[in-house]
Amino acid sequence: MKKAGKIFSVKEIALGRKNFEAKHKGQESLRKAEYFSREILETLLKVDGCDGIRIYYGHAPENKEGDIDFSVVGNEQPRLFLVPVQIGDDGLGRDMKFKIDTTGEKDGEGEPGGAGGGVPCPNFCNP
């Protein structure tokens, strides 16, 4: 299985962030990141057969508290969605089907799903 991703130095990450901010200059409220807790990442990685996580860029409506709420009309903001992925015999990654019951335990086959609703930066980020 092909390794995906790489560890970067603090300087390299800072340069990437600086380039992003320069490209979006004047958009101070633009989302720069989202924080996801270890528990969410571990839940996805524990899905049987999971080889890694795919992170989708998306837009989702937010309520007044800044939480994703698909019943809200308008106020769509850039958000990230994390999905467990399994690498097939053909070497291609596929979004996995799973479901979580109300106790948080894996409960057999379900619909493709994942996580979202991280805490956005700005607001929850380095000063």
All heavy atoms as an XYZ file, in Angstrom:
974
protein
N       0.842     -1.171      0.000
C       0.000      0.000      0.000
C       0.893      1.242      0.000
O       1.860      1.321      0.740
C      -0.886     -0.027      1.252
C      -1.695      1.206      1.419
S      -2.706      1.276      2.905
C      -2.717     -0.367      3.524
N       0.556      2.194     -0.840
C       1.330      3.419     -0.947
C       1.125      4.295      0.282
O       0.005      4.496      0.735
C       0.894      4.197     -2.188
C       1.645      5.484     -2.371
C       1.173      6.235     -3.592
C       1.925      7.548     -3.646
N       1.454      8.407     -4.684
N       2.226      4.791      0.818
C       2.151      5.722      1.939
C       1.649      7.060      1.413
O       2.124      7.554      0.390
C       3.523      5.884      2.579
C       3.528      6.840      3.747
C       4.924      6.960      4.335
C       4.950      8.042      5.383
N       6.283      8.288      5.895
N       0.687      7.632      2.086
C       0.146      8.927      1.684
C       0.406      9.931      2.792
O       0.125      9.664      3.956
C      -1.356      8.821      1.416
N       0.921     11.065      2.423
C       1.233     12.090      3.400
C       2.706     12.113      3.729
O       3.465     11.222      3.361
N       3.087     13.159      4.396
C       4.495     13.369      4.732
C       4.540     14.265      5.960
O       3.681     15.115      6.155
C       5.173     14.060      3.542
C       6.616     14.409      3.726
C       7.174     15.117      2.500
C       8.567     15.638      2.798
N       9.107     16.427      1.700
N       5.559     14.098      6.761
C       5.775     14.973      7.902
C       6.586     16.179      7.412
O       7.592     16.016      6.723
C       6.539     14.243      9.030
C       5.759     13.012      9.493
C       6.836     15.193     10.179
C       4.402     13.324     10.098
N       6.118     17.384      7.746
C       6.796     18.605      7.358
C       7.339     19.303      8.595
O       6.802     19.166      9.688
C       5.839     19.553      6.621
C       5.462     19.072      5.254
C       4.301     18.349      5.053
C       6.275     19.337      4.163
C       3.958     17.895      3.798
C       5.940     18.888      2.894
C       4.768     18.168      2.715
N       8.366     20.096      8.382
C       8.948     20.866      9.485
C       8.024     22.029      9.839
O       7.151     22.423      9.047
C      10.326     21.408      9.084
O      10.183     22.449      8.126
N       8.264     22.610     10.996
C       7.507     23.787     11.431
C       7.680     24.907     10.408
O       6.710     25.593     10.054
C       7.976     24.241     12.832
C       7.353     25.566     13.207
C       7.661     23.174     13.868
N       8.904     25.090      9.891
C       9.168     26.137      8.900
C       8.376     25.900      7.614
O       7.840     26.834      7.019
C      10.659     26.221      8.580
C      11.477     26.887      9.647
C      12.930     26.980      9.197
C      13.759     27.703     10.246
N      15.165     27.838      9.825
N       8.328     24.650      7.160
C       7.597     24.342      5.923
C       6.093     24.590      6.102
O       5.448     25.151      5.211
C       7.851     22.891      5.508
C       9.270     22.652      5.027
C       9.616     21.200      4.877
O       9.169     20.367      5.719
O      10.348     20.869      3.926
N       5.568     24.200      7.227
C       4.146     24.430      7.486
C       3.868     25.925      7.580
O       2.886     26.424      7.030
C       3.696     23.680      8.755
C       3.735     22.175      8.477
C       2.297     24.128      9.179
C       3.535     21.313      9.690
N       4.749     26.649      8.253
C       4.584     28.104      8.363
C       4.597     28.753      6.977
O       3.807     29.662      6.704
C       5.674     28.697      9.249
N       5.462     28.269      6.086
C       5.519     28.810      4.729
C       4.221     28.519      3.975
O       3.672     29.392      3.302
C       6.718     28.236      3.967
C       6.874     28.713      2.520
C       7.006     30.232      2.444
C       8.076     28.027      1.881
N       3.723     27.304      4.090
C       2.454     26.963      3.451
C       1.305     27.824      3.953
O       0.476     28.307      3.170
N       1.260     28.046      5.262
C       0.215     28.901      5.851
C       0.368     30.347      5.381
O      -0.615     31.014      5.060
C       0.277     28.818      7.366
C      -0.163     27.447      7.900
C      -0.012     27.346      9.384
N      -0.868     28.357     10.034
C      -0.810     28.644     11.323
N       0.045     28.015     12.111
N      -1.601     29.548     11.833
N       1.625     30.816      5.321
C       1.892     32.188      4.874
C       1.444     32.358      3.422
O       0.834     33.369      3.064
C       3.381     32.499      5.018
C       3.771     33.894      4.599
C       5.271     34.097      4.782
C       5.691     35.448      4.244
N       7.147     35.628      4.309
N       1.723     31.371      2.577
C       1.304     31.422      1.178
C      -0.216     31.467      1.055
O      -0.757     32.207      0.233
C       1.851     30.225      0.403
C       3.351     30.271      0.224
O       3.976     31.325      0.374
N       3.934     29.135     -0.076
N      -0.907     30.690      1.873
C      -2.372     30.682      1.867
C      -2.910     32.054      2.242
O      -3.789     32.596      1.573
C      -2.892     29.616      2.847
C      -4.385     29.592      2.979
C      -5.164     28.867      2.074
C      -5.020     30.281      3.993
C      -6.545     28.852      2.195
C      -6.399     30.258      4.124
C      -7.158     29.539      3.220
N      -2.364     32.620      3.319
C      -2.831     33.926      3.777
C      -2.524     35.015      2.753
O      -3.333     35.920      2.548
C      -2.246     34.240      5.150
C      -2.848     33.350      6.228
C      -2.277     33.562      7.611
O      -1.589     34.587      7.834
O      -2.508     32.693      8.467
N      -1.379     34.933      2.069
C      -1.048     35.917      1.043
C      -2.019     35.818     -0.137
O      -2.456     36.831     -0.682
C       0.391     35.718      0.558
N      -2.367     34.616     -0.511
C      -3.297     34.398     -1.626
C      -4.694     34.922     -1.296
O      -5.432     35.325     -2.183
C      -3.356     32.917     -1.984
C      -4.178     32.614     -3.215
C      -3.958     31.199     -3.668
C      -4.719     30.869     -4.903
N      -4.158     31.408     -6.129
N      -5.049     34.922     -0.016
C      -6.381     35.346      0.419
C      -6.318     36.649      1.225
O      -7.147     36.876      2.114
C      -7.043     34.240      1.237
C      -7.246     32.987      0.448
N      -8.263     32.833     -0.463
C      -6.540     31.838      0.409
C      -8.182     31.649     -1.016
N      -7.143     31.015     -0.510
N      -5.336     37.487      0.902
C      -5.151     38.749      1.620
C      -6.436     39.576      1.591
O      -7.123     39.637      0.582
C      -4.007     39.542      0.982
C      -3.568     40.719      1.790
C      -2.311     41.336      1.204
C      -1.875     42.448      2.143
N      -0.489     42.787      1.948
N      -6.749     40.200      2.718
C      -7.953     41.020      2.819
C      -9.182     40.239      3.235
O     -10.251     40.805      3.409
N      -9.036     38.926      3.398
C     -10.161     38.078      3.817
C      -9.877     37.552      5.229
O      -9.742     36.361      5.445
C     -10.347     36.916      2.849
C     -10.635     37.330      1.434
C     -10.723     36.129      0.504
O     -10.980     35.014      0.911
N     -10.489     36.358     -0.774
N      -9.787     38.469      6.184
C      -9.380     38.104      7.542
C     -10.296     37.060      8.188
O      -9.871     36.293      9.034
C      -9.286     39.344      8.438
C      -7.953     40.071      8.333
C      -7.725     40.738      6.981
O      -8.706     41.152      6.328
O      -6.551     40.836      6.574
N     -11.577     37.016      7.805
C     -12.494     36.061      8.424
C     -12.460     34.702      7.724
O     -13.167     33.778      8.136
C     -13.928     36.610      8.414
O     -14.370     36.766      7.077
N     -11.621     34.559      6.682
C     -11.523     33.294      5.962
C     -11.053     32.179      6.899
O     -10.137     32.371      7.696
C     -10.530     33.429      4.806
C     -10.336     32.177      3.949
C     -11.586     31.910      3.126
C      -9.132     32.355      3.048
N     -11.667     31.029      6.791
C     -11.265     29.880      7.603
C      -9.878     29.429      7.212
O      -9.558     29.297      6.043
C     -12.247     28.719      7.408
C     -13.648     29.021      7.872
C     -13.699     28.990      9.391
N     -14.900     29.561      9.919
C     -16.084     28.967      9.992
N     -16.227     27.756      9.546
N     -17.112     29.580     10.525
N      -9.056     29.187      8.225
C      -7.682     28.758      7.995
C      -7.460     27.311      8.399
O      -6.519     26.675      7.941
C      -6.724     29.653      8.772
C      -6.823     31.098      8.350
C      -5.993     31.986      9.239
C      -6.219     33.425      8.835
N      -5.815     34.354      9.846
N      -8.300     26.805      9.294
C      -8.108     25.461      9.814
C      -9.342     25.040     10.596
O     -10.237     25.851     10.845
C      -6.882     25.435     10.734
N      -9.380     23.767     10.972
C     -10.376     23.258     11.915
C      -9.677     22.286     12.853
O      -8.802     21.537     12.428
C     -11.526     22.534     11.203
C     -12.538     23.452     10.593
C     -13.748     22.718     10.035
O     -14.371     21.922     10.758
O     -14.055     22.951      8.855
N     -10.076     22.339     14.101
C      -9.543     21.420     15.108
C     -10.509     20.253     15.273
O     -11.719     20.451     15.401
C      -9.391     22.151     16.448
C      -9.198     21.210     17.614
C      -7.965     20.633     17.870
C     -10.265     20.882     18.443
C      -7.796     19.754     18.924
C     -10.103     20.007     19.497
C      -8.868     19.449     19.737
O      -8.707     18.579     20.771
N      -9.965     19.025     15.261
C     -10.741     17.817     15.549
C     -10.067     17.101     16.706
O      -8.838     16.950     16.722
C     -10.799     16.890     14.329
C     -11.638     17.439     13.214
C     -11.079     18.255     12.248
C     -12.992     17.156     13.134
C     -11.839     18.781     11.218
C     -13.770     17.675     12.111
C     -13.196     18.486     11.157
N     -10.846     16.652     17.654
C     -10.286     15.981     18.831
C      -9.765     14.593     18.471
O     -10.181     13.976     17.483
C     -11.328     15.870     19.943
O     -12.354     14.977     19.552
N      -8.870     14.120     19.286
C      -8.293     12.783     19.140
C      -9.397     11.733     19.081
O      -9.318     10.778     18.295
C      -7.360     12.512     20.322
C      -6.827     11.096     20.370
C      -6.037     10.861     21.636
N      -4.754     11.525     21.590
C      -3.601     10.906     21.325
N      -3.584      9.621     21.114
N      -2.488     11.573     21.292
N     -10.430     11.896     19.905
C     -11.529     10.917     19.966
C     -12.189     10.733     18.594
O     -12.461      9.610     18.177
C     -12.570     11.372     20.994
C     -13.781     10.476     21.060
C     -14.831     11.018     21.995
O     -15.262     12.175     21.815
O     -15.239     10.258     22.887
N     -12.414     11.832     17.891
C     -13.032     11.746     16.563
C     -12.108     11.013     15.595
O     -12.532     10.117     14.858
C     -13.374     13.154     16.025
C     -14.486     13.786     16.854
C     -13.733     13.123     14.550
C     -15.818     13.065     16.779
N     -10.827     11.377     15.589
C      -9.868     10.720     14.693
C      -9.753      9.228     15.001
O      -9.747      8.393     14.093
C      -8.503     11.396     14.788
C      -8.469     12.866     14.369
C      -7.108     13.470     14.662
C      -8.843     13.032     12.915
N      -9.669      8.883     16.277
C      -9.560      7.475     16.664
C     -10.812      6.693     16.291
O     -10.719      5.538     15.870
C      -9.270      7.354     18.163
C      -7.856      7.767     18.512
C      -7.562      7.775     20.012
O      -8.513      7.681     20.826
O      -6.378      7.888     20.362
N     -11.989      7.298     16.421
C     -13.235      6.628     16.046
C     -13.201      6.256     14.572
O     -13.548      5.131     14.194
C     -14.454      7.525     16.349
O     -14.521      7.739     17.763
C     -15.741      6.885     15.877
N     -12.770      7.177     13.719
C     -12.698      6.885     12.289
C     -11.638      5.834     11.980
O     -11.859      4.925     11.186
C     -12.417      8.166     11.500
C     -13.502      9.236     11.558
C     -13.048     10.481     10.810
C     -14.825      8.729     11.014
N     -10.471      5.947     12.616
C      -9.383      5.006     12.347
C      -9.693      3.597     12.850
O      -9.120      2.625     12.351
C      -8.081      5.517     12.967
C      -7.484      6.736     12.262
C      -6.358      7.339     13.098
C      -7.011      6.393     10.859
N     -10.606      3.466     13.808
C     -10.971      2.154     14.351
C     -12.013      1.423     13.517
O     -12.314      0.269     13.794
C     -11.482      2.299     15.785
C     -10.392      2.598     16.778
C     -10.959      2.710     18.177
C      -9.890      3.121     19.164
N     -10.448      3.340     20.516
N     -12.574      2.071     12.499
C     -13.530      1.392     11.627
C     -12.809      0.205     10.995
O     -11.702      0.359     10.466
C     -14.077      2.356     10.547
C     -14.909      1.600      9.524
C     -14.894      3.468     11.189
N     -13.406     -0.988     11.091
C     -12.760     -2.199     10.584
C     -12.330     -2.037      9.134
O     -13.139     -1.683      8.276
C     -13.706     -3.407     10.696
C     -13.906     -3.854     12.138
O     -13.021     -3.568     12.976
O     -14.936     -4.479     12.427
N     -11.043     -2.250      8.863
C     -10.512     -2.175      7.516
C     -10.027     -0.798      7.096
O      -9.542     -0.624      5.985
N     -10.138      0.187      7.983
C      -9.724      1.546      7.644
C      -8.209      1.611      7.468
O      -7.455      1.178      8.329
C     -10.172      2.519      8.739
S      -9.625      4.209      8.473
N      -7.785      2.172      6.325
C      -6.364      2.338      6.051
C      -5.899      3.771      6.236
O      -4.699      4.041      6.273
C      -6.054      1.905      4.610
C      -6.238      0.409      4.418
O      -5.739     -0.373      5.254
O      -6.898      0.024      3.431
N      -6.832      4.700      6.317
C      -6.479      6.107      6.467
C      -7.722      6.971      6.423
O      -8.848      6.470      6.450
N      -7.502      8.262      6.358
C      -8.612      9.219      6.377
C      -8.476     10.159      5.187
O      -7.387     10.664      4.908
C      -8.618     10.026      7.694
C      -8.911      9.097      8.863
C      -9.632     11.167      7.633
C      -8.826      9.753     10.213
N      -9.592     10.372      4.502
C      -9.655     11.371      3.427
C     -10.327     12.607      4.016
O     -11.297     12.499      4.757
C     -10.471     10.826      2.254
C     -10.604     11.812      1.108
C     -11.322     11.183     -0.085
N     -10.421     10.225     -0.731
C     -10.770      8.978     -1.068
N     -11.982      8.530     -0.829
N      -9.902      8.183     -1.654
N      -9.795     13.772      3.671
C     -10.370     15.023      4.161
C     -10.946     15.782      2.977
O     -10.217     16.153      2.051
C      -9.309     15.872      4.895
C      -8.733     15.063      6.062
C      -9.926     17.184      5.370
C      -7.576     15.723      6.776
N     -12.270     15.957      3.011
C     -12.960     16.674      1.935
C     -13.106     18.146      2.301
O     -13.411     18.483      3.438
C     -14.364     16.105      1.718
C     -14.401     14.790      0.994
C     -14.596     13.603      1.683
C     -14.265     14.738     -0.391
C     -14.655     12.390      1.017
C     -14.311     13.531     -1.063
C     -14.510     12.358     -0.359
O     -14.559     11.162     -1.024
N     -12.909     19.012      1.324
C     -13.257     20.416      1.457
C     -14.748     20.513      1.168
O     -15.255     19.848      0.269
C     -12.511     21.279      0.431
C     -11.023     21.163      0.485
C     -10.320     20.507     -0.515
C     -10.304     21.728      1.533
C      -8.941     20.403     -0.478
C      -8.921     21.635      1.573
C      -8.254     20.970      0.570
O      -6.888     20.879      0.607
N     -15.450     21.339      1.907
C     -16.867     21.511      1.646
C     -17.362     22.850      2.157
O     -16.594     23.654      2.689
N     -18.635     23.078      1.973
C     -19.323     24.236      2.535
C     -20.549     23.700      3.244
O     -21.225     22.798      2.742
C     -19.752     25.223      1.440
C     -18.635     26.075      0.955
N     -17.776     25.679     -0.035
C     -18.231     27.304      1.346
C     -16.889     26.626     -0.244
N     -17.135     27.627      0.576
N     -20.832     24.228      4.408
C     -21.995     23.797      5.172
C     -22.602     24.995      5.886
O     -21.877     25.906      6.305
C     -21.593     22.728      6.197
N     -23.925     25.005      6.030
C     -24.567     26.102      6.750
C     -24.282     26.007      8.245
O     -24.203     24.919      8.801
C     -26.052     25.910      6.445
C     -26.191     24.467      6.102
C     -24.884     24.030      5.525
N     -24.093     27.167      8.857
C     -23.829     27.223     10.294
C     -24.931     27.990     10.997
O     -25.475     28.959     10.466
C     -22.496     27.915     10.566
C     -21.316     27.147     10.069
C     -20.002     27.840     10.385
O     -20.005     28.963     10.932
O     -18.958     27.254     10.070
N     -25.224     27.569     12.236
C     -26.177     28.308     13.058
C     -25.460     29.475     13.734
O     -24.274     29.703     13.512
C     -26.867     27.384     14.069
C     -25.885     26.710     15.011
O     -24.797     27.220     15.294
N     -26.259     25.547     15.519
N     -26.174     30.201     14.593
C     -25.605     31.399     15.236
C     -24.421     31.073     16.138
O     -23.571     31.914     16.397
C     -26.690     32.128     16.031
C     -27.736     32.750     15.138
C     -28.820     33.412     15.945
C     -29.894     33.964     15.006
N     -31.015     34.531     15.720
N     -24.352     29.829     16.629
C     -23.243     29.417     17.497
C     -22.023     28.970     16.687
O     -20.984     28.645     17.255
C     -23.682     28.276     18.427
C     -24.666     28.687     19.509
C     -26.092     28.843     18.966
O     -26.497     28.065     18.070
O     -26.792     29.757     19.432
N     -22.149     28.915     15.364
C     -21.037     28.495     14.519
C     -20.962     26.995     14.307
O     -19.988     26.495     13.757
N     -22.003     26.253     14.718
C     -22.042     24.806     14.520
C     -22.683     24.484     13.174
O     -23.607     25.170     12.733
C     -22.858     24.131     15.626
C     -22.254     24.313     16.999
O     -21.006     24.307     17.104
O     -23.020     24.470     17.969
N     -22.211     23.412     12.522
C     -22.841     22.973     11.279
C     -24.274     22.572     11.591
O     -24.532     21.800     12.510
C     -22.077     21.790     10.655
C     -20.696     22.242     10.185
C     -22.875     21.185      9.500
C     -19.826     21.129      9.649
N     -25.201     23.104     10.804
C     -26.621     22.824     11.002
C     -27.286     22.856      9.630
O     -27.533     23.927      9.078
C     -27.232     23.863     11.940
C     -28.678     23.596     12.282
O     -29.327     22.782     11.575
O     -29.170     24.197     13.249
N     -27.571     21.669      9.071
C     -28.112     21.592      7.723
C     -29.566     22.039      7.631
O     -30.108     22.129      6.528
C     -27.918     20.187      7.143
C     -26.481     19.922      6.761
C     -25.656     19.188      7.590
C     -25.961     20.434      5.584
C     -24.324     18.963      7.252
C     -24.634     20.216      5.229
C     -23.817     19.480      6.061
N     -30.180     22.366      8.760
C     -31.531     22.927      8.705
C     -31.502     24.441      8.490
O     -32.524     25.047      8.193
C     -32.308     22.598      9.994
O     -31.774     23.311     11.099
N     -30.339     25.049      8.620
C     -30.185     26.492      8.417
C     -30.116     26.768      6.912
O     -29.455     26.040      6.173
C     -28.902     27.018      9.107
C     -28.606     28.453      8.723
C     -29.018     26.860     10.612
N     -30.808     27.815      6.485
C     -30.755     28.224      5.086
C     -29.771     29.388      4.981
O     -29.883     30.374      5.709
C     -32.150     28.648      4.579
C     -32.064     29.159      3.147
C     -33.124     27.482      4.692
N     -28.802     29.255      4.084
C     -27.794     30.296      3.925
C     -26.688     30.151      4.950
O     -26.545     29.115      5.603
N     -25.884     31.185      5.084
C     -24.736     31.221      5.990
C     -23.815     30.014      5.806
O     -23.341     29.427      6.771
C     -25.163     31.351      7.461
C     -23.973     31.742      8.332
O     -23.071     32.446      7.891
N     -23.969     31.284      9.562
N     -23.570     29.646      4.559
C     -22.649     28.543      4.299
C     -21.211     29.012      4.475
O     -20.844     30.087      4.033
C     -22.865     27.983      2.899
C     -24.158     27.217      2.786
C     -24.226     26.381      1.536
O     -23.311     26.443      0.698
O     -25.217     25.653      1.404
N     -20.433     28.169      5.141
C     -19.037     28.478      5.437
C     -18.161     27.311      4.982
O     -18.607     26.164      4.954
C     -18.853     28.693      6.942
C     -19.671     29.822      7.507
C     -19.240     31.172      6.969
O     -18.060     31.400      6.711
N     -20.195     32.067      6.774
N     -16.889     27.580      4.654
C     -15.976     26.482      4.326
C     -15.808     25.566      5.542
O     -15.575     26.044      6.651
C     -14.657     27.188      4.008
C     -14.993     28.619      3.801
C     -16.233     28.883      4.581
N     -15.954     24.266      5.341
C     -15.798     23.286      6.422
C     -15.083     22.054      5.892
O     -15.048     21.786      4.694
C     -17.162     22.864      6.985
C     -17.968     23.988      7.629
C     -17.224     24.770      8.706
N     -16.850     24.009      9.851
C     -17.470     24.050     11.036
N     -18.497     24.851     11.210
N     -17.056     23.331     12.043
N     -14.506     21.285      6.796
C     -13.815     20.045      6.458
C     -14.655     18.852      6.895
O     -15.321     18.902      7.934
C     -12.451     19.996      7.145
C     -11.475     21.095      6.760
C     -10.204     20.997      7.598
C     -11.139     21.032      5.277
N     -14.593     17.774      6.099
C     -15.290     16.535      6.418
C     -14.288     15.394      6.300
O     -13.571     15.288      5.297
C     -16.478     16.317      5.472
C     -17.527     17.386      5.625
C     -17.510     18.506      4.828
C     -18.503     17.280      6.603
C     -18.456     19.509      4.980
C     -19.456     18.270      6.770
C     -19.433     19.390      5.952
N     -14.210     14.550      7.322
C     -13.237     13.470      7.399
C     -13.954     12.143      7.201
O     -14.981     11.896      7.840
C     -12.545     13.471      8.755
C     -11.555     14.598      9.039
C     -12.225     15.954      9.089
C     -10.850     14.345     10.355
N     -13.399     11.293      6.337
C     -14.035     10.032      5.985
C     -13.007      8.903      6.053
O     -11.909      9.046      5.509
C     -14.620     10.122      4.556
C     -15.235      8.814      4.114
C     -15.637     11.253      4.465
N     -13.368      7.776      6.702
C     -12.441      6.640      6.688
C     -12.357      6.048      5.284
O     -13.349      6.003      4.557
C     -13.062      5.656      7.678
C     -14.509      6.003      7.712
C     -14.603      7.463      7.422
N     -11.154      5.605      4.916
C     -10.904      5.092      3.568
C     -10.229      3.732      3.663
O      -9.361      3.506      4.506
C     -10.006      6.072      2.778
C      -9.563      5.479      1.457
C     -10.723      7.388      2.573
N     -10.652      2.837      2.773
C     -10.006      1.530      2.651
C      -9.383      1.442      1.259
O     -10.008      1.818      0.267
C     -11.013      0.407      2.839
C     -10.384     -0.965      2.824
C     -11.382     -2.047      3.170
O     -12.495     -2.053      2.672
N     -10.976     -2.947      4.042
N      -8.144      0.945      1.199
C      -7.446      0.781     -0.064
C      -7.790     -0.601     -0.612
O      -7.579     -1.613      0.050
C      -5.917      0.899      0.100
C      -5.543      2.201      0.819
C      -5.215      0.788     -1.246
C      -5.963      3.459      0.129
N      -8.339     -0.627     -1.820
C      -8.720     -1.892     -2.448
C      -7.538     -2.601     -3.079
O      -6.425     -2.069     -3.159
N      -7.787     -3.828     -3.571
C      -6.744     -4.606     -4.244
C      -6.206     -3.888     -5.475
O      -5.080     -4.132     -5.896
C      -7.286     -5.983     -4.655
C      -7.594     -6.862     -3.454
O      -6.995     -6.633     -2.370
O      -8.433     -7.778     -3.589
N      -7.022     -2.984     -6.038
C      -6.598     -2.218     -7.213
C      -5.748     -1.005     -6.841
O      -5.326     -0.233     -7.688
C      -7.804     -1.777     -8.033
C      -8.797     -0.956     -7.226
O      -8.513     -0.620     -6.042
O      -9.875     -0.638     -7.775
N      -5.527     -0.799     -5.526
C      -4.704      0.311     -5.056
C      -5.457      1.620     -4.912
O      -4.857      2.632     -4.559
N      -6.766      1.612     -5.171
C      -7.565      2.831     -5.064
C      -8.245      2.916     -3.699
O      -8.701      1.911     -3.158
C      -8.625      2.872     -6.170
C      -8.076      2.854     -7.602
C      -9.222      2.815     -8.601
C      -7.177      4.047     -7.852
N      -8.296      4.131     -3.168
C      -8.962      4.351     -1.885
C     -10.452      4.574     -2.089
O     -10.857      5.297     -2.993
N     -11.256      3.951     -1.232
C     -12.708      4.094     -1.305
C     -13.255      4.514      0.049
O     -12.851      3.970      1.078
C     -13.343      2.786     -1.728
C     -13.031      2.433     -3.171
C     -13.697      1.135     -3.611
N     -13.462      0.888     -5.029
C     -12.309      0.486     -5.542
N     -11.266      0.288     -4.776
N     -12.186      0.298     -6.847
N     -14.180      5.478      0.024
C     -14.860      5.867      1.256
C     -15.554      4.630      1.819
O     -16.162      3.856      1.070
C     -15.902      6.953      0.980
C     -15.281      8.265      0.523
O     -14.046      8.385      0.522
O     -16.059      9.165      0.176
N     -15.450      4.459      3.126
C     -15.987      3.260      3.758
C     -17.411      3.458      4.258
O     -17.802      4.560      4.624
C     -15.091      2.846      4.926
C     -13.700      2.471      4.491
S     -12.704      1.921      5.869
C     -13.541      0.379      6.266
N     -18.151      2.351      4.295
C     -19.488      2.356      4.872
C     -19.377      1.885      6.313
O     -18.697      0.911      6.612
C     -20.417      1.427      4.097
C     -20.703      1.903      2.701
C     -21.674      0.981      2.016
C     -21.981      1.501      0.629
N     -22.995      0.687     -0.032
N     -20.025      2.595      7.204
C     -20.073      2.207      8.600
C     -21.167      3.014      9.266
O     -21.682      3.971      8.694
C     -18.737      2.449      9.316
C     -18.459      3.905      9.599
C     -18.651      4.423     10.862
C     -18.020      4.751      8.597
C     -18.406      5.757     11.116
C     -17.773      6.080      8.847
C     -17.968      6.585     10.110
N     -21.537      2.620     10.434
C     -22.440      3.456     11.219
C     -22.066      3.312     12.675
O     -21.485      2.322     13.099
C     -23.904      3.129     10.969
C     -24.362      1.764     11.385
C     -25.835      1.597     11.044
C     -26.326      0.221     11.409
N     -27.735      0.041     11.108
N     -22.399      4.326     13.412
C     -22.123      4.365     14.848
C     -23.471      4.433     15.552
O     -24.321      5.254     15.205
C     -21.291      5.623     15.203
C     -19.999      5.679     14.384
C     -21.024      5.701     16.684
C     -18.986      4.632     14.711
N     -23.684      3.557     16.536
C     -24.940      3.654     17.285
C     -24.818      4.731     18.355
O     -23.784      5.365     18.498
C     -25.368      2.296     17.855
C     -24.492      1.810     18.994
O     -23.738      2.616     19.570
O     -24.564      0.621     19.326
N     -25.870      4.954     19.119
C     -25.876      6.048     20.092
C     -24.874      5.854     21.221
O     -24.545      6.806     21.911
C     -27.282      6.242     20.678
O     -27.710      4.991     21.244
C     -28.256      6.695     19.615
N     -24.378      4.642     21.413
C     -23.375      4.417     22.451
C     -21.966      4.648     21.920
O     -21.004      4.565     22.666
C     -23.461      2.984     23.013
O     -23.121      2.064     21.974
C     -24.840      2.679     23.559
N     -21.854      4.906     20.610
C     -20.546      5.154     20.021
C     -19.848      3.905     19.523
O     -18.735      3.965     19.043
N     -20.505      2.761     19.604
C     -19.895      1.519     19.133
C     -20.191      1.314     17.657
O     -21.250      1.675     17.163
C     -20.441      0.320     19.928
C     -20.111      0.369     21.403
C     -18.628      0.293     21.660
O     -17.933     -0.488     20.995
O     -18.152      1.043     22.530
N     -19.259      0.698     16.947
C     -19.495      0.363     15.543
C     -20.635     -0.645     15.492
O     -20.741     -1.531     16.315
C     -18.236     -0.226     14.917
C     -17.105      0.779     14.792
C     -15.940      0.243     14.017
C     -15.118     -0.753     14.710
N     -14.386     -0.344     15.872
N     -21.503     -0.498     14.498
C     -22.688     -1.348     14.433
C     -22.927     -1.810     13.006
O     -23.914     -1.450     12.377
C     -23.896     -0.565     14.965
C     -25.134     -1.439     15.135
O     -24.980     -2.668     15.211
O     -26.232     -0.883     15.164
N     -22.010     -2.572     12.444
C     -22.221     -3.176     11.140
C     -22.156     -2.212      9.987
O     -21.650     -1.112     10.096
N     -22.688     -2.658      8.857
C     -22.677     -1.857      7.634
C     -23.650     -0.699      7.747
O     -24.694     -0.804      8.364
C     -23.050     -2.722      6.434
C     -21.970     -3.713      6.043
C     -20.719     -3.047      5.535
O     -20.809     -2.129      4.693
O     -19.634     -3.438      5.988
N     -23.320      0.370      7.145
C     -24.190      1.532      7.129
C     -23.974      2.289      5.849
O     -23.548      1.726      4.849
N     -24.248      3.551      5.868
C     -24.024      4.424      4.729
C     -22.616      4.996      4.836
O     -22.059      5.080      5.920
C     -25.043      5.566      4.750
C     -26.472      5.097      4.569
C     -26.692      4.448      3.210
O     -26.176      4.959      2.202
O     -27.360      3.414      3.176
N     -22.046      5.410      3.696
C     -20.765      6.099      3.819
C     -20.945      7.308      4.728
O     -21.958      7.996      4.653
C     -20.465      6.539      2.387
C     -21.281      5.650      1.526
C     -22.497      5.308      2.330
N     -20.054      7.507      5.620
C     -20.167      8.623      6.550
C     -18.804      9.033      7.032
O     -17.787      8.529      6.577
N     -18.799      9.937      7.956
C     -17.544     10.406      8.487
C     -17.786     11.431      9.556
O     -18.798     11.400     10.245
N     -16.885     12.358      9.691
C     -16.955     13.364     10.744
C     -16.848     14.752     10.141
O     -16.311     14.941      9.054
C     -15.828     13.143     11.758
N     -17.337     15.701     10.866
C     -17.243     17.107     10.510
C     -17.486     17.906     11.767
O     -17.562     17.352     12.860
N     -17.655     19.192     11.613
C     -17.984     20.006     12.777
C     -16.816     20.271     13.691
O     -16.995     20.446     14.900
N     -15.609     20.326     13.129
C     -14.466     20.705     13.937
C     -14.637     22.161     14.406
O     -15.551     22.856     13.987
N     -13.759     22.577     15.269
C     -13.818     23.961     15.764
C     -12.947     24.811     14.856
O     -11.742     24.569     14.728
C     -13.329     24.051     17.226
C     -13.460     25.468     17.740
C     -14.126     23.093     18.103
N     -13.542     25.814     14.180
C     -12.809     26.588     13.187
C     -11.806     27.590     13.777
O     -11.948     28.062     14.895
C     -13.909     27.366     12.458
C     -15.184     26.754     12.844
C     -14.970     26.109     14.173
N     -10.819     27.888     12.933
C      -9.865     28.964     13.158
C     -10.041     29.913     11.978
O      -9.979     29.452     10.841
C      -8.453     28.411     13.185
S      -7.149     29.649     13.218
N     -10.326     31.193     12.159
C     -10.191     31.919     13.399
C     -11.254     31.540     14.433
O     -12.240     30.938     14.103
C     -10.315     33.378     13.006
C     -10.798     33.415     11.597
C     -10.659     32.058     11.039
N     -10.981     31.942     15.605
C     -11.694     31.781     16.874
C     -10.966     30.798     17.771
O     -10.628     31.117     18.873
C     -13.163     31.398     16.714
C     -13.979     32.486     16.059
O     -13.574     33.643     16.060
N     -15.094     32.139     15.492
N     -10.700     29.560     17.300
C     -10.032     28.575     18.130
C      -8.710     28.229     17.454
O      -8.598     27.259     16.731
C     -10.911     27.318     18.263
C     -10.355     26.286     19.209
C     -10.451     26.464     20.572
C      -9.738     25.148     18.734
C      -9.946     25.510     21.453
C      -9.229     24.196     19.602
C      -9.338     24.381     20.962
N      -7.693     29.099     17.646
C      -6.405     28.854     17.008
C      -5.311     29.641     17.706
O      -5.575     30.415     18.620
C      -6.463     29.211     15.527
S      -7.148     30.816     15.137
N      -4.087     29.440     17.237
C      -2.936     30.144     17.794
C      -3.153     31.655     17.683
O      -3.731     32.123     16.713
C      -1.665     29.789     17.040
C      -1.294     28.340     17.190
O      -1.778     27.654     18.072
N      -0.463     27.860     16.297
N      -2.642     32.408     18.649
C      -2.781     33.875     18.556
C      -1.994     34.443     17.386
O      -1.149     33.849     16.830
C      -2.214     34.377     19.875
C      -1.555     33.223     20.534
C      -1.945     31.981     19.801
